């Protein structure tokens, strides 16, 4: 789960659309696949690897794509999705999503979220190689 899609993702109508966001590149690397280009290719990739994407936030006040500016949060109600699915693990991409999930959704959902670092270009403190290592540790079954 992310916090809220970036401006670029909202414009494109799908997740992690900013060309400098490393999300698709990281997942493609750990699953040893080509980086999906189109929205349809991304959906196929996600389905193949049993990954669902959603955001903690349904609506909020935000300046640009800055998570630090998020105010007046209304969380998405994911309880019906969880009940109707086989979802057993929840991962958050970034500290804000992790914090918001724990604040608004954890009590109702009851699945502890695993924090994964943001793949956003704004998160320059973690290298691409380190992101791969962290994501692989959590997403690839042993």
Residue, then its C-alpha position, 0 to 999 in steps of 0.5 A: x500500500x502506498x500513501x497516495x499516487x503521485x501527480x504523474x500517477x494520477x495523470x496516467x491513471x496507474x501506480x508508480x508512473x513517474x519515470x524516475x520511480x524505481x518501483x517497477x524496476x525493482x519488482x522486475x529485477x527481483x522477479x527476473x522479468x522485463x519492466x512492464x511498459x503499459x498499464x495492461x502489462x503492469x496489471x498482467x505482471x501484478x496478477x502473475x505475481x499475486x500483488x495487489x496495489x492500493x493506497x491508504x488514502x482515499x482523499x486528503x489535502x496535499x501539495x503536489x506529490x509531497x507526503x510530508x504535506x498530507x493533511x485531512x486524511x480520509x482512509x480507504x476502506x479496505x476491509x471488504x477487499x481483505x474479507x473477499x480475498x486471500x490477502x495475508x500480507x500487507x506491505x507499505x511503500x514508504x514511512x508515510x504509508x506505514x504510519x497512515x496504515x497503522x493509524x487508520x487501518x490496522x485496527x480494523x484489518x488486523x494484518x500487520x504491515x511490513x514497511x518497505x522503503x519508498x521507491x520514489x525519486x524523493x527517497x534518495x537515501x537508499x540506493x537502487x541495489x539496497x531497494x532490491x535487497x530489501x524488497x527481495x527479502x520480503x517478497x520472495x518466498x524462501 
